[in-house]
Amino acid sequence: MPGLLQVARHNAEHMCHNVAGFEIGRVHFLEQGALSECTRVGLILTGKTRPHHWGNKPEDQDFFDLKGIVEGLLEALRILR
């Protein structure tokens, strides 16, 4: 999560508000007194869905854009049908 927030901040500081990104990484935490490690995926969406010069009108990205991306990923990985 910190890496994705840094990406969002860096892009905002450079006037790039339309960002879609992801990060895959290992998360470490303490579980019942023992260290545990697992892989997590994080996604970030900010700004508009497409550039203004494309055919369709750009719209603000929202929860449903994120939901569609996650569903597409799960279908591609054959986790969701």
SEFIZA-3560 file (N, C-alpha, C; in Angstrom, 3 decimals):
REM SEFIZA-3560
<numar><xx>0.810</xx><yy>-1.197</yy><zz>0.000</zz><atom>N</atom></numar>
<numar><xx>0.000</xx><yy>0.000</yy><zz>0.000</zz><atom>CA</atom></numar>
<numar><xx>0.857</xx><yy>1.266</yy><zz>0.000</zz><atom>C</atom></numar>
<numar><xx>1.914</xx><yy>1.325</yy><zz>0.789</zz><atom>N</atom></numar>
<numar><xx>2.730</xx><yy>2.552</yy><zz>0.757</zz><atom>CA</atom></numar>
<numar><xx>3.312</xx><yy>2.833</yy><zz>-0.620</zz><atom>C</atom></numar>
<numar><xx>3.703</xx><yy>1.795</yy><zz>-1.349</zz><atom>N</atom></numar>
<numar><xx>4.259</xx><yy>1.989</yy><zz>-2.687</zz><atom>CA</atom></numar>
<numar><xx>3.234</xx><yy>2.578</yy><zz>-3.646</zz><atom>C</atom></numar>
<numar><xx>1.992</xx><yy>2.101</yy><zz>-3.577</zz><atom>N</atom></numar>
<numar><xx>0.938</xx><yy>2.626</yy><zz>-4.438</zz><atom>CA</atom></numar>
<numar><xx>0.615</xx><yy>4.075</yy><zz>-4.095</zz><atom>C</atom></numar>
<numar><xx>0.623</xx><yy>4.400</yy><zz>-2.820</zz><atom>N</atom></numar>
<numar><xx>0.365</xx><yy>5.780</yy><zz>-2.418</zz><atom>CA</atom></numar>
<numar><xx>1.485</xx><yy>6.709</yy><zz>-2.876</zz><atom>C</atom></numar>
<numar><xx>2.722</xx><yy>6.221</yy><zz>-2.855</zz><atom>N</atom></numar>
<numar><xx>3.841</xx><yy>7.023</yy><zz>-3.367</zz><atom>CA</atom></numar>
<numar><xx>3.695</xx><yy>7.266</yy><zz>-4.864</zz><atom>C</atom></numar>
<numar><xx>3.249</xx><yy>6.255</yy><zz>-5.597</zz><atom>N</atom></numar>
<numar><xx>3.021</xx><yy>6.409</yy><zz>-7.039</zz><atom>CA</atom></numar>
<numar><xx>1.951</xx><yy>7.465</yy><zz>-7.285</zz><atom>C</atom></numar>
<numar><xx>0.854</xx><yy>7.393</yy><zz>-6.538</zz><atom>N</atom></numar>
<numar><xx>-0.229</xx><yy>8.367</yy><zz>-6.699</zz><atom>CA</atom></numar>
<numar><xx>0.269</xx><yy>9.775</yy><zz>-6.380</zz><atom>C</atom></numar>
<numar><xx>1.016</xx><yy>9.927</yy><zz>-5.292</zz><atom>N</atom></numar>
<numar><xx>1.533</xx><yy>11.245</yy><zz>-4.917</zz><atom>CA</atom></numar>
<numar><xx>2.510</xx><yy>11.780</yy><zz>-5.955</zz><atom>C</atom></numar>
<numar><xx>3.421</xx><yy>10.938</yy><zz>-6.405</zz><atom>N</atom></numar>
<numar><xx>4.404</xx><yy>11.357</yy><zz>-7.410</zz><atom>CA</atom></numar>
<numar><xx>3.708</xx><yy>11.845</yy><zz>-8.679</zz><atom>C</atom></numar>
<numar><xx>2.720</xx><yy>11.078</yy><zz>-9.135</zz><atom>N</atom></numar>
<numar><xx>2.002</xx><yy>11.466</yy><zz>-10.348</zz><atom>CA</atom></numar>
<numar><xx>1.202</xx><yy>12.741</yy><zz>-10.147</zz><atom>C</atom></numar>
<numar><xx>0.568</xx><yy>12.904</yy><zz>-9.001</zz><atom>N</atom></numar>
<numar><xx>-0.203</xx><yy>14.118</yy><zz>-8.723</zz><atom>CA</atom></numar>
<numar><xx>0.717</xx><yy>15.337</yy><zz>-8.686</zz><atom>C</atom></numar>
<numar><xx>1.900</xx><yy>15.180</yy><zz>-8.090</zz><atom>N</atom></numar>
<numar><xx>2.866</xx><yy>16.282</yy><zz>-8.027</zz><atom>CA</atom></numar>
<numar><xx>3.354</xx><yy>16.684</yy><zz>-9.412</zz><atom>C</atom></numar>
<numar><xx>3.304</xx><yy>15.772</yy><zz>-10.367</zz><atom>N</atom></numar>
<numar><xx>3.740</xx><yy>16.043</yy><zz>-11.731</zz><atom>CA</atom></numar>
<numar><xx>2.556</xx><yy>16.247</yy><zz>-12.678</zz><atom>C</atom></numar>
<numar><xx>1.405</xx><yy>16.588</yy><zz>-12.090</zz><atom>N</atom></numar>
<numar><xx>0.187</xx><yy>16.931</yy><zz>-12.836</zz><atom>CA</atom></numar>
<numar><xx>-0.322</xx><yy>15.797</yy><zz>-13.729</zz><atom>C</atom></numar>
<numar><xx>-0.051</xx><yy>14.585</yy><zz>-13.347</zz><atom>N</atom></numar>
<numar><xx>-0.559</xx><yy>13.411</yy><zz>-14.060</zz><atom>CA</atom></numar>
<numar><xx>-1.627</xx><yy>12.775</yy><zz>-13.160</zz><atom>C</atom></numar>
<numar><xx>-2.879</xx><yy>13.095</yy><zz>-13.421</zz><atom>N</atom></numar>
<numar><xx>-3.955</xx><yy>12.684</yy><zz>-12.528</zz><atom>CA</atom></numar>
<numar><xx>-4.651</xx><yy>11.405</yy><zz>-12.975</zz><atom>C</atom></numar>
<numar><xx>-4.418</xx><yy>10.960</yy><zz>-14.179</zz><atom>N</atom></numar>
<numar><xx>-5.041</xx><yy>9.736</yy><zz>-14.681</zz><atom>CA</atom></numar>
<numar><xx>-4.050</xx><yy>8.586</yy><zz>-14.535</zz><atom>C</atom></numar>
<numar><xx>-4.227</xx><yy>7.818</yy><zz>-13.489</zz><atom>N</atom></numar>
<numar><xx>-3.277</xx><yy>6.753</yy><zz>-13.167</zz><atom>CA</atom></numar>
<numar><xx>-4.033</xx><yy>5.452</yy><zz>-12.921</zz><atom>C</atom></numar>
<numar><xx>-3.539</xx><yy>4.383</yy><zz>-13.496</zz><atom>N</atom></numar>
<numar><xx>-4.021</xx><yy>3.036</yy><zz>-13.209</zz><atom>CA</atom></numar>
<numar><xx>-2.780</xx><yy>2.188</yy><zz>-12.983</zz><atom>C</atom></numar>
<numar><xx>-2.659</xx><yy>1.619</yy><zz>-11.808</zz><atom>N</atom></numar>
<numar><xx>-1.461</xx><yy>0.848</yy><zz>-11.511</zz><atom>CA</atom></numar>
<numar><xx>-1.750</xx><yy>-0.301</yy><zz>-10.569</zz><atom>C</atom></numar>
<numar><xx>-0.781</xx><yy>-1.177</yy><zz>-10.468</zz><atom>N</atom></numar>
<numar><xx>-0.903</xx><yy>-2.298</yy><zz>-9.546</zz><atom>CA</atom></numar>
<numar><xx>0.458</xx><yy>-2.619</yy><zz>-8.960</zz><atom>C</atom></numar>
<numar><xx>0.420</xx><yy>-3.360</yy><zz>-7.880</zz><atom>N</atom></numar>
<numar><xx>1.652</xx><yy>-3.794</yy><zz>-7.228</zz><atom>CA</atom></numar>
<numar><xx>1.403</xx><yy>-5.184</yy><zz>-6.662</zz><atom>C</atom></numar>
<numar><xx>2.365</xx><yy>-6.053</yy><zz>-6.850</zz><atom>N</atom></numar>
<numar><xx>2.328</xx><yy>-7.393</yy><zz>-6.266</zz><atom>CA</atom></numar>
<numar><xx>3.513</xx><yy>-7.492</yy><zz>-5.333</zz><atom>C</atom></numar>
<numar><xx>3.252</xx><yy>-7.900</yy><zz>-4.103</zz><atom>N</atom></numar>
<numar><xx>4.357</xx><yy>-7.975</yy><zz>-3.154</zz><atom>CA</atom></numar>
<numar><xx>4.049</xx><yy>-8.886</yy><zz>-1.983</zz><atom>C</atom></numar>
<numar><xx>5.076</xx><yy>-9.159</yy><zz>-1.253</zz><atom>N</atom></numar>
<numar><xx>4.959</xx><yy>-9.994</yy><zz>-0.061</zz><atom>CA</atom></numar>
<numar><xx>4.629</xx><yy>-9.116</yy><zz>1.143</zz><atom>C</atom></numar>
<numar><xx>3.727</xx><yy>-9.625</yy><zz>1.983</zz><atom>N</atom></numar>
<numar><xx>3.342</xx><yy>-8.949</yy><zz>3.217</zz><atom>CA</atom></numar>
<numar><xx>3.767</xx><yy>-9.845</yy><zz>4.368</zz><atom>C</atom></numar>
<numar><xx>4.405</xx><yy>-9.246</yy><zz>5.347</zz><atom>N</atom></numar>
<numar><xx>4.865</xx><yy>-9.992</yy><zz>6.520</zz><atom>CA</atom></numar>
<numar><xx>4.070</xx><yy>-9.524</yy><zz>7.738</zz><atom>C</atom></numar>
<numar><xx>3.618</xx><yy>-10.462</yy><zz>8.552</zz><atom>N</atom></numar>
<numar><xx>2.893</xx><yy>-10.103</yy><zz>9.758</zz><atom>CA</atom></numar>
<numar><xx>3.054</xx><yy>-11.194</yy><zz>10.801</zz><atom>C</atom></numar>
<numar><xx>2.717</xx><yy>-10.838</yy><zz>12.028</zz><atom>N</atom></numar>
<numar><xx>2.822</xx><yy>-11.756</yy><zz>13.157</zz><atom>CA</atom></numar>
<numar><xx>1.474</xx><yy>-12.427</yy><zz>13.362</zz><atom>C</atom></numar>
<numar><xx>1.465</xx><yy>-13.756</yy><zz>13.324</zz><atom>N</atom></numar>
<numar><xx>0.223</xx><yy>-14.511</yy><zz>13.478</zz><atom>CA</atom></numar>
<numar><xx>0.425</xx><yy>-15.582</yy><zz>14.535</zz><atom>C</atom></numar>
<numar><xx>-0.278</xx><yy>-15.465</yy><zz>15.641</zz><atom>N</atom></numar>
<numar><xx>-0.182</xx><yy>-16.407</yy><zz>16.758</zz><atom>CA</atom></numar>
<numar><xx>1.258</xx><yy>-16.596</yy><zz>17.206</zz><atom>C</atom></numar>
<numar><xx>1.994</xx><yy>-15.492</yy><zz>17.316</zz><atom>N</atom></numar>
<numar><xx>3.363</xx><yy>-15.521</yy><zz>17.807</zz><atom>CA</atom></numar>
<numar><xx>4.421</xx><yy>-15.917</yy><zz>16.796</zz><atom>C</atom></numar>
<numar><xx>4.018</xx><yy>-16.251</yy><zz>15.582</zz><atom>N</atom></numar>
<numar><xx>4.974</xx><yy>-16.655</yy><zz>14.544</zz><atom>CA</atom></numar>
<numar><xx>4.874</xx><yy>-15.696</yy><zz>13.358</zz><atom>C</atom></numar>
<numar><xx>6.018</xx><yy>-15.468</yy><zz>12.728</zz><atom>N</atom></numar>
<numar><xx>6.009</xx><yy>-14.624</yy><zz>11.534</zz><atom>CA</atom></numar>
<numar><xx>5.380</xx><yy>-15.379</yy><zz>10.371</zz><atom>C</atom></numar>
<numar><xx>4.578</xx><yy>-14.672</yy><zz>9.608</zz><atom>N</atom></numar>
<numar><xx>3.909</xx><yy>-15.264</yy><zz>8.467</zz><atom>CA</atom></numar>
<numar><xx>4.128</xx><yy>-14.361</yy><zz>7.253</zz><atom>C</atom></numar>
<numar><xx>4.092</xx><yy>-14.949</yy><zz>6.084</zz><atom>N</atom></numar>
<numar><xx>4.344</xx><yy>-14.200</yy><zz>4.853</zz><atom>CA</atom></numar>
<numar><xx>3.350</xx><yy>-14.668</yy><zz>3.791</zz><atom>C</atom></numar>
<numar><xx>2.771</xx><yy>-13.710</yy><zz>3.050</zz><atom>N</atom></numar>
<numar><xx>1.869</xx><yy>-14.061</yy><zz>1.959</zz><atom>CA</atom></numar>
<numar><xx>1.973</xx><yy>-13.001</yy><zz>0.865</zz><atom>C</atom></numar>
<numar><xx>1.528</xx><yy>-13.364</yy><zz>-0.316</zz><atom>N</atom></numar>
<numar><xx>1.567</xx><yy>-12.456</yy><zz>-1.461</zz><atom>CA</atom></numar>
<numar><xx>0.239</xx><yy>-11.729</yy><zz>-1.569</zz><atom>C</atom></numar>
<numar><xx>0.314</xx><yy>-10.429</yy><zz>-1.825</zz><atom>N</atom></numar>
<numar><xx>-0.879</xx><yy>-9.593</yy><zz>-1.977</zz><atom>CA</atom></numar>
<numar><xx>-0.780</xx><yy>-8.778</yy><zz>-3.260</zz><atom>C</atom></numar>
<numar><xx>-1.944</xx><yy>-8.405</yy><zz>-3.783</zz><atom>N</atom></numar>
<numar><xx>-2.036</xx><yy>-7.548</yy><zz>-4.959</zz><atom>CA</atom></numar>
<numar><xx>-2.768</xx><yy>-6.280</yy><zz>-4.545</zz><atom>C</atom></numar>
<numar><xx>-2.233</xx><yy>-5.133</yy><zz>-4.953</zz><atom>N</atom></numar>
<numar><xx>-2.893</xx><yy>-3.857</yy><zz>-4.699</zz><atom>CA</atom></numar>
<numar><xx>-3.125</xx><yy>-3.133</yy><zz>-6.012</zz><atom>C</atom></numar>
<numar><xx>-4.244</xx><yy>-2.409</yy><zz>-6.103</zz><atom>N</atom></numar>
<numar><xx>-4.595</xx><yy>-1.661</yy><zz>-7.312</zz><atom>CA</atom></numar>
<numar><xx>-4.875</xx><yy>-0.214</yy><zz>-6.947</zz><atom>C</atom></numar>
<numar><xx>-4.569</xx><yy>0.681</yy><zz>-7.885</zz><atom>N</atom></numar>
<numar><xx>-4.886</xx><yy>2.087</yy><zz>-7.684</zz><atom>CA</atom></numar>
<numar><xx>-5.440</xx><yy>2.664</yy><zz>-8.991</zz><atom>C</atom></numar>
<numar><xx>-6.514</xx><yy>3.424</yy><zz>-8.867</zz><atom>N</atom></numar>
<numar><xx>-7.128</xx><yy>4.108</yy><zz>-10.005</zz><atom>CA</atom></numar>
<numar><xx>-7.406</xx><yy>5.544</yy><zz>-9.588</zz><atom>C</atom></numar>
<numar><xx>-6.974</xx><yy>6.490</yy><zz>-10.384</zz><atom>N</atom></numar>
<numar><xx>-7.290</xx><yy>7.893</yy><zz>-10.138</zz><atom>CA</atom></numar>
<numar><xx>-7.580</xx><yy>8.573</yy><zz>-11.465</zz><atom>C</atom></numar>
<numar><xx>-8.362</xx><yy>9.621</yy><zz>-11.423</zz><atom>N</atom></numar>
<numar><xx>-8.588</xx><yy>10.424</yy><zz>-12.610</zz><atom>CA</atom></numar>
<numar><xx>-9.640</xx><yy>9.866</yy><zz>-13.537</zz><atom>C</atom></numar>
<numar><xx>-9.408</xx><yy>10.044</yy><zz>-14.823</zz><atom>N</atom></numar>
<numar><xx>-10.372</xx><yy>9.693</yy><zz>-15.866</zz><atom>CA</atom></numar>
<numar><xx>-10.099</xx><yy>8.305</yy><zz>-16.436</zz><atom>C</atom></numar>
<numar><xx>-11.134</xx><yy>7.741</yy><zz>-17.067</zz><atom>N</atom></numar>
<numar><xx>-11.034</xx><yy>6.390</yy><zz>-17.613</zz><atom>CA</atom></numar>
<numar><xx>-10.238</xx><yy>6.317</yy><zz>-18.908</zz><atom>C</atom></numar>
<numar><xx>-10.178</xx><yy>7.437</yy><zz>-19.648</zz><atom>N</atom></numar>
<numar><xx>-9.461</xx><yy>7.449</yy><zz>-20.932</zz><atom>CA</atom></numar>
<numar><xx>-9.056</xx><yy>8.877</yy><zz>-21.252</zz><atom>C</atom></numar>
<numar><xx>-8.066</xx><yy>9.062</yy><zz>-22.110</zz><atom>N</atom></numar>
<numar><xx>-7.665</xx><yy>10.419</yy><zz>-22.503</zz><atom>CA</atom></numar>
<numar><xx>-8.796</xx><yy>11.161</yy><zz>-23.212</zz><atom>C</atom></numar>
<numar><xx>-8.778</xx><yy>12.478</yy><zz>-23.121</zz><atom>N</atom></numar>
<numar><xx>-9.841</xx><yy>13.293</yy><zz>-23.708</zz><atom>CA</atom></numar>
<numar><xx>-9.872</xx><yy>13.228</yy><zz>-25.236</zz><atom>C</atom></numar>
<numar><xx>-8.762</xx><yy>12.862</yy><zz>-25.865</zz><atom>N</atom></numar>
<numar><xx>-8.717</xx><yy>12.837</yy><zz>-27.323</zz><atom>CA</atom></numar>
<numar><xx>-9.195</xx><yy>11.506</yy><zz>-27.924</zz><atom>C</atom></numar>
<numar><xx>-9.564</xx><yy>10.543</yy><zz>-27.095</zz><atom>N</atom></numar>
<numar><xx>-10.102</xx><yy>9.291</yy><zz>-27.612</zz><atom>CA</atom></numar>
<numar><xx>-11.554</xx><yy>9.502</yy><zz>-28.011</zz><atom>C</atom></numar>
<numar><xx>-12.115</xx><yy>8.546</yy><zz>-28.735</zz><atom>N</atom></numar>
<numar><xx>-13.476</xx><yy>8.662</yy><zz>-29.257</zz><atom>CA</atom></numar>
<numar><xx>-14.550</xx><yy>8.851</yy><zz>-28.198</zz><atom>C</atom></numar>
<numar><xx>-14.528</xx><yy>8.038</yy><zz>-27.146</zz><atom>N</atom></numar>
<numar><xx>-15.539</xx><yy>8.141</yy><zz>-26.096</zz><atom>CA</atom></numar>
<numar><xx>-15.154</xx><yy>9.216</yy><zz>-25.078</zz><atom>C</atom></numar>
<numar><xx>-16.160</xx><yy>9.836</yy><zz>-24.502</zz><atom>N</atom></numar>
<numar><xx>-15.935</xx><yy>10.885</yy><zz>-23.504</zz><atom>CA</atom></numar>
<numar><xx>-15.291</xx><yy>10.302</yy><zz>-22.243</zz><atom>C</atom></numar>
<numar><xx>-14.233</xx><yy>10.937</yy><zz>-21.725</zz><atom>N</atom></numar>
<numar><xx>-13.621</xx><yy>10.440</yy><zz>-20.488</zz><atom>CA</atom></numar>
<numar><xx>-14.571</xx><yy>10.619</yy><zz>-19.311</zz><atom>C</atom></numar>
<numar><xx>-14.557</xx><yy>9.656</yy><zz>-18.419</zz><atom>N</atom></numar>
<numar><xx>-15.375</xx><yy>9.706</yy><zz>-17.210</zz><atom>CA</atom></numar>
<numar><xx>-14.478</xx><yy>9.456</yy><zz>-16.014</zz><atom>C</atom></numar>
<numar><xx>-14.908</xx><yy>9.920</yy><zz>-14.841</zz><atom>N</atom></numar>
<numar><xx>-14.157</xx><yy>9.654</yy><zz>-13.620</zz><atom>CA</atom></numar>
<numar><xx>-14.148</xx><yy>8.161</yy><zz>-13.338</zz><atom>C</atom></numar>
<numar><xx>-12.998</xx><yy>7.653</yy><zz>-12.923</zz><atom>N</atom></numar>
<numar><xx>-12.923</xx><yy>6.251</yy><zz>-12.534</zz><atom>CA</atom></numar>
<numar><xx>-13.638</xx><yy>6.096</yy><zz>-11.193</zz><atom>C</atom></numar>
<numar><xx>-14.288</xx><yy>4.954</yy><zz>-11.017</zz><atom>N</atom></numar>
<numar><xx>-15.009</xx><yy>4.726</yy><zz>-9.777</zz><atom>CA</atom></numar>
<numar><xx>-14.906</xx><yy>3.259</yy><zz>-9.354</zz><atom>C</atom></numar>
<numar><xx>-15.676</xx><yy>2.915</yy><zz>-8.350</zz><atom>N</atom></numar>
<numar><xx>-15.668</xx><yy>1.559</yy><zz>-7.812</zz><atom>CA</atom></numar>
<numar><xx>-15.955</xx><yy>0.520</yy><zz>-8.894</zz><atom>C</atom></numar>
<numar><xx>-16.866</xx><yy>0.826</yy><zz>-9.804</zz><atom>N</atom></numar>
<numar><xx>-17.270</xx><yy>-0.162</yy><zz>-10.810</zz><atom>CA</atom></numar>
<numar><xx>-16.164</xx><yy>-0.416</yy><zz>-11.829</zz><atom>C</atom></numar>
<numar><xx>-15.321</xx><yy>0.583</yy><zz>-12.091</zz><atom>N</atom></numar>
<numar><xx>-14.150</xx><yy>0.356</yy><zz>-12.942</zz><atom>CA</atom></numar>
<numar><xx>-13.195</xx><yy>-0.618</yy><zz>-12.252</zz><atom>C</atom></numar>
<numar><xx>-12.958</xx><yy>-0.388</yy><zz>-10.969</zz><atom>N</atom></numar>
<numar><xx>-12.093</xx><yy>-1.269</yy><zz>-10.194</zz><atom>CA</atom></numar>
<numar><xx>-12.673</xx><yy>-2.674</yy><zz>-10.118</zz><atom>C</atom></numar>
<numar><xx>-13.977</xx><yy>-2.765</yy><zz>-9.881</zz><atom>N</atom></numar>
<numar><xx>-14.645</xx><yy>-4.068</yy><zz>-9.807</zz><atom>CA</atom></numar>
<numar><xx>-14.481</xx><yy>-4.831</yy><zz>-11.116</zz><atom>C</atom></numar>
<numar><xx>-14.627</xx><yy>-4.153</yy><zz>-12.250</zz><atom>N</atom></numar>
<numar><xx>-14.456</xx><yy>-4.800</yy><zz>-13.547</zz><atom>CA</atom></numar>
<numar><xx>-13.048</xx><yy>-5.318</yy><zz>-13.753</zz><atom>C</atom></numar>
<numar><xx>-12.055</xx><yy>-4.552</yy><zz>-13.309</zz><atom>N</atom></numar>
<numar><xx>-10.664</xx><yy>-4.984</yy><zz>-13.432</zz><atom>CA</atom></numar>
<numar><xx>-10.423</xx><yy>-6.228</yy><zz>-12.587</zz><atom>C</atom></numar>
<numar><xx>-10.914</xx><yy>-6.214</yy><zz>-11.350</zz><atom>N</atom></numar>
<numar><xx>-10.721</xx><yy>-7.362</yy><zz>-10.454</zz><atom>CA</atom></numar>
<numar><xx>-11.438</xx><yy>-8.591</yy><zz>-11.013</zz><atom>C</atom></numar>
<numar><xx>-12.663</xx><yy>-8.422</yy><zz>-11.494</zz><atom>N</atom></numar>
<numar><xx>-13.387</xx><yy>-9.563</yy><zz>-12.076</zz><atom>CA</atom></numar>
<numar><xx>-12.667</xx><yy>-10.114</yy><zz>-13.300</zz><atom>C</atom></numar>
<numar><xx>-12.146</xx><yy>-9.234</yy><zz>-14.161</zz><atom>N</atom></numar>
<numar><xx>-11.392</xx><yy>-9.683</yy><zz>-15.327</zz><atom>CA</atom></numar>
<numar><xx>-10.148</xx><yy>-10.461</yy><zz>-14.936</zz><atom>C</atom></numar>
<numar><xx>-9.457</xx><yy>-9.995</yy><zz>-13.903</zz><atom>N</atom></numar>
<numar><xx>-8.262</xx><yy>-10.693</yy><zz>-13.410</zz><atom>CA</atom></numar>
<numar><xx>-8.632</xx><yy>-12.064</yy><zz>-12.861</zz><atom>C</atom></numar>
<numar><xx>-9.677</xx><yy>-12.124</yy><zz>-12.053</zz><atom>N</atom></numar>
<numar><xx>-10.091</xx><yy>-13.402</yy><zz>-11.472</zz><atom>CA</atom></numar>
<numar><xx>-10.560</xx><yy>-14.384</yy><zz>-12.542</zz><atom>C</atom></numar>
<numar><xx>-11.228</xx><yy>-13.889</yy><zz>-13.574</zz><atom>N</atom></numar>
<numar><xx>-11.637</xx><yy>-14.761</yy><zz>-14.676</zz><atom>CA</atom></numar>
<numar><xx>-10.421</xx><yy>-15.254</yy><zz>-15.454</zz><atom>C</atom></numar>
<numar><xx>-9.453</xx><yy>-14.377</yy><zz>-15.701</zz><atom>N</atom></numar>
<numar><xx>-8.248</xx><yy>-14.787</yy><zz>-16.432</zz><atom>CA</atom></numar>
<numar><xx>-7.451</xx><yy>-15.829</yy><zz>-15.651</zz><atom>C</atom></numar>
<numar><xx>-7.495</xx><yy>-15.739</yy><zz>-14.333</zz><atom>N</atom></numar>
<numar><xx>-6.795</xx><yy>-16.706</yy><zz>-13.490</zz><atom>CA</atom></numar>
<numar><xx>-7.649</xx><yy>-17.936</yy><zz>-13.200</zz><atom>C</atom></numar>
<numar><xx>-8.853</xx><yy>-17.972</yy><zz>-13.796</zz><atom>N</atom></numar>
<numar><xx>-9.803</xx><yy>-19.065</yy><zz>-13.627</zz><atom>CA</atom></numar>
<numar><xx>-10.210</xx><yy>-19.277</yy><zz>-12.173</zz><atom>C</atom></numar>
<numar><xx>-10.291</xx><yy>-18.178</yy><zz>-11.452</zz><atom>N</atom></numar>
<numar><xx>-10.759</xx><yy>-18.216</yy><zz>-10.064</zz><atom>CA</atom></numar>
<numar><xx>-12.250</xx><yy>-17.904</yy><zz>-10.027</zz><atom>C</atom></numar>
<numar><xx>-12.701</xx><yy>-17.077</yy><zz>-10.952</zz><atom>N</atom></numar>
<numar><xx>-14.102</xx><yy>-16.658</yy><zz>-11.046</zz><atom>CA</atom></numar>
<numar><xx>-14.601</xx><yy>-16.979</yy><zz>-12.443</zz><atom>C</atom></numar>
<numar><xx>-15.805</xx><yy>-17.446</yy><zz>-12.538</zz><atom>N</atom></numar>
<numar><xx>-16.365</xx><yy>-17.769</yy><zz>-13.855</zz><atom>CA</atom></numar>
<numar><xx>-17.606</xx><yy>-16.990</yy><zz>-14.104</zz><atom>C</atom></numar>
//
